[in-house]
Amino acid sequence: LILQKKKKKMKEPKQVADECDPPTPKKRKAEKMPTESTDTNGNTDTIQIKETPEQKEGAFSNFRISQNTITLLRARGVSYLFDIQVKTFNSVYDGKDVIGQARTGTGKTFSFAVPLVEKLQSAAEDRRRGRAPKVLVLTPTRELAIQVAKDFKDVTRRLSVTCFYGGSSYNPQLEAIRNGIDVLVGTPGRIRDHLQNNKLDLSQLKHVVLDEVDQMLDMGFAEQVEEILSLSYKKDAEEKPQTLLFSATCPSWVYDVAKKYMRSQFIHVDLIGKKTQKAATTVEHLAIACHWSQRASVIGDVVQVYSGSHGRTIVFCETKRDATELSMNTSIKQSAQSLHGDIPQKQREITLKGFRSGTFEVLVATNVAARGLDIPEVDLVIQCAPPNDVESYIHRSGRTGRAGRTGICICFYQRKEESQLKFVEQKAGITFKRVGVPTANDIIQSSSKDAVRFLDSVPAVAVGYFREAARELIEQRGAEEALAAALAHISGATSLEQRSLISSDAGFSTMILNCSQEMHNIGFAWRGLKEQLGEGIDEHIKRMTFLKGRTGVCFDVPASKVKEMQV
């Protein structure tokens, strides 16, 4: 038997078992290829970039999209239609009923917004005051309603787009009704309020959209939605409104609604399928075993290593209290704010705006933020525990890896939740890669890179004020020592505690016992350790588990005992 500890620069253990893989380095944003180059004489050469099959299929020229809308789409950073948009555009434009099913983050909103805007703008313009809406979009949450309305406004300058949701004043909404509405986006509760008060007329609707329709049922909106639809779809009417249902998952209730309100010949576009992965394919799924008592401090290390001080992270908690406490925890060195149902609507909008603009880096949220929030370039999603239902995981992990970008989703779990984690894997069609907590060396490497980036942002004028102090410091301590100390202070990584790679517990190091042959039982490892280190060693060893193939074990020991046990 050979007892060994893998050494790093700071004598940190390295994991080798399946459950003990080292953290995957955070992914950097892909650099765009230049389209032009200029030589020393000022001549410009254009570099032709070959289009991908997806770009060719989604080219704007293939669809009935006006030049004005194309210009607005390009301003949003959209240069071609995505797969779900390609598959549904003509059906939506031609007035057919559609059920659109696609993974979270694939552009479902523009699947109905762009063709409906083009359809309305191609018809005779109606600017009458007090005109009733022609498009109604129902969403399960206020945040999604706000985002969908923004998406509509981004692709049209001619139509009146209005958003109604609870928690906001009635007066501006009533004023919008008096002025006239073309596209109305809202939550079922507030829309029903206006209908019951006879303030809103839905008799002129031509198009009805249910966005994230499966969440309507989960949040108890089924009755409200059906009440609104029953008022919009008159039995005696010759023509019923076009009905569009979009979601990532389609439970049986969706098809019940479809049978009741949609035409029998509706189009079903399914880009997921029953046997394929439902979570976004551009997301890497990792899992970290961690007791709830250690979670806050470990999350701080995870954010530092996988996202850094310049990335954006969303942390999902199960309760409002957890979200508030975690956002205020000092273990998270990046600035963080919370988002949940108890926060006033106005403050929630300010918080989301600040997160999008980069005012702070970590958003700690409950499930209220899981769907429909189009927050670009989210680098990391953390789930504090495995969700109770798979749909929650699909939509939560979908906050990263959006619109073709790559992202990372990390799910924390306790050992007793292992079966729940496997259930999510089975139903979502994914495989979690079990990784350990970031080691001290991982944290130092990430922190040093961030510190160097901070140096790049210091204005040259400010540097000049510190040159004299820098020269004195170099004379006293040497250039390398002085700069290393400065980087350590900037990064905040001045004190690092060792953690178990098995359980994430602080104050423990994980060690490995290798064997030249397969161990038939764990007692063989215990006997070998006692022979080499003495009978009292079992008092210090915790959480012993087999490595893959049973050719060794890994276990935790107090960090203070590591040197005594290295032989």
N, C-alpha and C positions, 0 to 999 in steps of 0.2 A: 504493500500500500504506500502511496505517496500522497502526503497532505500538502497541498500547495495553495497559494493565493496569487491570483493574477495581479501583477503590479502595474500601476500607472504612475504618472509623475507625482501624484499626491497619495500613492499607495491605496488607490481606490479599487475595490474588486470589480471584475468584469463578469457579466453573466454569460453562461454558455448553454444553459438548458433552454428548451422550447419556451418555458415560462419566464426565461431570464434573458431575452434578447436585448441588446443595447438600444437606446432610443434612436429612431430614424432621424437624420439631420433635417432641419426645417428646409422646405423647398423655397427656392428663390424664384421670383417672377421671371418668366421667359423674356429675354431681350428681343425687341422687334428688329427685324432685318431692315436696314436702310433701303429706301427705294431710289435714292439718288446719291452720287458721289461727285465731289468737285476736286479737280487737280490743281496744281500750283498756278496754272495759267488762267484759272477761273472757268474752265470748260466743265460742263456738267454731263455725266453719263447716267442714263436711266437703267436701273437694274430690274429686269423682269422677274417677278416672283411667281412661281407656278401655282395656280389655284388648286385647292384640294377638291375632291369630288363633292364634298358637302357645300363648298363655296359655289361651285358651278350649279349644283342643283338648286341652291337657295338664292341665286342671283336675282336682284330686283326686276331685271328685264323679263324674267319668266312669269311675272305676275302682274295683275292689274293694279299697279301702285303708281300714283301720280308723282310727278317730279317734286312737288312741294313736300309730300310726305317722305319721299326718299331723302330729301335734304334734312328734314327733321330727324329721321332715323339715324342718319350719319352723324348728326350733332350729338345723338345719344351714344355714339360709339358702335352702332349696329351697321355692319357693312353687307350682310346677307341674312336671309331667313334661316332659322334653325330647323331641325328635323320636324318637330311637332307643328311648327308654323307652316312648313312646306306641305305637310300631309293634310292640313285642315283648311288652308287659305281658300281654295276654290269652292269647297263645300260651304264654308261660312259665307263667302261673298255671294254665292248663288242662292242663298236663303234656305239651305237644307238644315235640318236638325242634326246636331253633332254631339256625341260623347267623346271627349278628348282625354286620353289617359297617358300621362308621361311622367318621368321621374322629376322630382323636385329640382328646381334650378335650371330647367331646360327652356324657359321662355314661354310658358303657357299663356301669360297675360297678353302678349302681343299676338298670340294665335287668334284671339277674337278681337282685340282692340284695332289692329291695323285693317283687316277686311271690313269691319263694321264702320270705321271712320271713312274708308274709301266709298263704301256703299251709300252712306248718308250724304257725303259731299258730292257724289255724282248725281243725286236727285235734285229736284228744284229746291232752291234755298228758301227756307221758312224762317223769317226773323221776327214773327209776330210776338208781341208782348203777351206773356201768360201762356205760351204754347206748352202743351203737355209733352213729357219726355217720350222719345221714340226707342230709347235703349235703357233697360234696367239691368244693372249688375248687382247681385246680392253676394256678400262676403260674410264669413263667420266672425271676423274681428275688425275692430276700428282701424288697427294698423294696416291691415290688408286693404281695407276700403280706401284709406288715404293713398296707399301706394298704387292701387289700380287706377284711381282718379288721376294721379300724377302721370301714369303711363299714357292714359288717354290724352291728357293735355300736352304731353310731349310730342304727339304725332298729329295734332291739329291746332290750327289757329282760327278756324272758322266756326267750330261748334262750341256750344255752351256746355261745359262739363261741370257737374256739381256733385259734392260728396255729403251724404247725410249719415251721421252716426251718433250714438248715445254719448252722454257726457259733455256735449257741446250745446251752445245756446240755440234755441228754436228760432229766434228772430232773423238771423242771417239766412237760415234755411227757408223761412217763409218769404223773405224778400227774393230769394232765388226763384221760388215757385212763381211769384208775381211777375218777375222779369222774363221767365220762360227758360225751359231746360231742354237740351237735346239728348244728353247722356247723363243718367242718374246712377251713381254708385253709392251703395249704402249697406248698413247692417240691417237684418230683419226687424229688430226691435223698433228702431227709429222710423223705418219705412212704414211699419204697421201703425205706429202712433199717428203719423200724418194721414194715413188712410182712414183710421177710426175717427179722426177729427174733421174729416171731409175737406182737408186742405190739399190733398194730392190726387191728381187724376191720372190713372194708369190705363185709361180706355184706348189711348192712341198708340200703345206700345207695338212696335214691329219686331223687336229683338229682346229676349230675356236670357241673361247669362247667370248661371250659378257657379261661382268660382270656389275652389276647394270644397266641393259639395259634400264630400264625406265628413268633413269637420262640422258641417251644419248639424248632422245627426248627433255627433259626439257632444256638442255643446248645448243640446236640447232645443235647437231651433227648428226641428222638423215641422211642428204644428204651425209656427209662425210663417215659415216658408210656404207651406201649403195654403195657408189663409191668404197670403199675398198673391200666390199664383191663381187661386180660385177667383179672385177679383179681376185678374188680368186676362184670364182665358174665359170669355163668355161662351156659354154653350151654343147660343143662337148665332154667334158671329160666323160669317162665311169664311173668314181667314183667321187662323190663330197665329200668335206671334211665333217667330222662329225661336227655338229653344236650344241653348248651348250649355252643356255640363262639362266642366273641366276639373280634373283632380289627379292626384298621384295614385290613389287607391279607389276602388269602386265597390263598396259593400252592396248588399242586396237592396237597401233602401233607395240607392241611386236608380236602380232599374225599375223599382216600383214607381218612382216619380216619373221616369221616362215613359212607362206604359200609360200613365194617367194624363200627361200633358204633351208628350212629344208625338209627332206623326209616326205611324207604324214603320215607315221606311227611313228611319234615322241612320246616320252614318256613325259607326263606332271605330275610332282610330285608337288602337292600343299599341303603344310603343314600349310596353313593359312585358305583358304576357304573364301567365300564371307561374311559369317555372324559371323565370329569369330574375336577375337581381333588380330589386325595386329601388334600392338606394342609389344615389348618384355614382356613376362609375369613375368619376374623377376624384373620388375621396378615398384616402387610405384610412382604414379602420383599425385603431389600436385600443388595447385594453390594459389597464393598470390595476393590480390588486392593492387596495388601500383601505385600512380601517377608517371609519368615519371621523374618529378623533384626530387623525393625521391629515385629513383631506385638505384643509385650508392651506397649510404650509406646503404640501406637495404640489397643489395647484399653482402656487407662486413659482416654484421651480419649473414646472411643466410649461407655463406660459413663457418663462424666460428662454427655455431651450428651444421650444417648437415654434414660437412666434416672435420672441424678442421684444425689444422696447419700441420697435418701429412697425410691428405687425398689428393686426386687429384680431381680437379673440372674443368669442361669445361663450359664456359659461351658463349652462342650463341647470337650474335647481328645481326640486319638487315643490318647495313651499316659498311663500313670500318672505317669511322670516329668514330662511336660509339665504335667499337672494340679497336681502338687506345686510345681513351680518357678513356675508362673504365679500360683498363690495367694499366694506369698511375694514376688512382684515389687512393688517400691515404686512402679512406675508406676501401679498401681491404688490410688487414694487411699482408696477405700471399703474397709472391713474385708472380708476374703475368707477362705474356708476351702475345702479340697479334699475330694472324695468319690470314692473308687475302691476296687477290690477288695482292695488290700493293707491297707486300714484296718480294724481290728477291728470286728465287727458292733456292739458296744455303742457305740463311738465314732461309727460311722456314724449310729446312731439319734439320738445326742446332737446331731450336726451337723445332721441334717435338722430336728430339733425347734427348734434355734436359728435356722435359716433361716426356718422357718415363722413363728416368733414375732418375727422382725426383729432378733435379736441381732447379726447381720451381714447385709450387703447383697449380696455376690457369692459364689455357689457355683460353684466350678470342678470339673467332673466329667468322668469318662470315660463311655462308653456305658452303664455299669451304672445310671446314674440317668435314662436317657432314657425309660424306660417306666413308667407306672403310678404315678408320684409325684404325688399330688394336692396340689400346692403352690399355693394360691390367690394371685391377684394378682401373677403374675410379669410384669414390665413388658418385659423384654428377654431374648432368647436370642441368644447369640453362638456361632457355630461357627468354630473356628480354621482349618478347611479343609473343602472339599467332601467329604462322606462317600462311601465307596466304593459304597454301595448306597442306592437311593432310599428304601427303607423306613426307614433310619436317619434320613434328613432329615425325613421325614414325622413320625416320633415325636419327634425332637429339637425341631423347630419347634413341635410341639404342646404344649410346656411353657408357652408363652405364648398369649394369645388364647383362654383356656379359659372354658367356661360363659358364652359370650356377650360376654366382655370383648374389647377390642382389644389387640393386642400387636405387637411388632416382632421379627423374626428377621434377624440380620445374618450373612452368610456371608463369611469372609475367603478370598481365593484369590490364588494367584500367577498370573502371565500364562500359564505353561505348563499351568495347571489350567483354563483357559478352556473347553476341550472338555468336561471333567468337569462343570463348572457348567451348561453347556447340556444335558448329558445328564440332570441332575437336573431341570432346567426341563421338559424334554420328558416324562419319565416321571411326575413329580409333578403335571403340568398347571398349572404356575405360571410367572410371569415375574419374574425378579430385576430390580429397579431398581438400576442401577449408580450408586453415589454415591461421592464422594471422602471423604477423611478429614475430621473436623471441623476447621474453621479456628480460628485464635486468637479471632476474634470470636464464633464459636459457643460455644467453651469459656468465654469471659468471660461471655456472656449467661446460660448455664446455671449457672455458678458463682455469679454474683451473685444469681440467684433462690434458689439453695440457701442462700446466706449470709443473705439476708433471712429465710428460713424458720427458720434457726437463731436469729436475733434474737428471733423470736416465741416461742421456747421458753424464753427466759431468764426466771427468776422475777423479779417486781417487787422483791422484797426484795434480790436480788443486784444489781439495777441501782442501787439507792441507794448501795451502797458505792463506785461508780465515778463518781458525779456530779461530785465535785470534780475528779478527774483529767480528766474529759471537758471541763469548763469551761476548764481550763488548756490543754488540747489545742486547743480551738476558738480561744482567744485567740492561740495561737502559730501555728496553721496554717490557720485558717478552718474553718467547719463542713463545707463540701462536701469539701475536701481531706482533713480528718481522718476523715470517715465513709467516704470512698472507700478510704482506706488500710486502715481497719479491716475493711471488707468484703473487700478483696483478701486480707488476712491470714487471715480466717476461711475463705474459700473455698479457700485454698491455691494460687490461680492467680497467684502472684507472678512466675513466670518461664515464658514460653511460647515454644516453638520453632516456627518455620515448617516446614511439611511440603508435599511435592509432592502435588497433588490427583490425579496420575496414578498414582504408584507408592507413595505414603505415605512416601517417604524423607525423613528429617529433614535440615534445612539447605537445602532447595530450595523455590523458589516456582514456581508454574505461571503462565505468561503466554500471551497469545492474540495471534495475528496474523490480522487480518481482511482479506479480499479482496473487492472489489466483484463479482467473477465467479468461476465455478468453476475450481479448480485441477486441471489434468489430471495432474500428478505432484508429488511432494514436493519435487523439485528447484526448482520455481518459488518455493516459500517460502524455500528456502535462498538462492537468488540475491537475493531481495528483502531478506533480513536482512543479507547481506554488503554490498549496495549502501548501506544506511543506517548500518550499525554497523561495517563494516570486515571484512577477511578473517579476522582472528583470532577472530571471534565463534563460529565453529563449535567451538572448544575448550570453550566453556562451556555449549552447548546440549545437552540430553539428552532422549531419549524423545519426539521429535516425532511427532505423530499428527494425522490429519485430523479436523476438526470435521464434524458432520453436514452433508451436502450438499456437502462439499468447498469451502466458501466461506471457509475459513480453517484454521489449525492451532493446536494448543496444544502447549506444550513446557515443560520444566523448565530453570531456571537457578539457580545458587547464589544464596542469599538475599542475599549480600554484593554481587552484581552487578546487582541489580534496578534501582537508581536509575540506573546507567550506561546501562541499556538502555531506559529510558522516554523516548520521543521524541514 
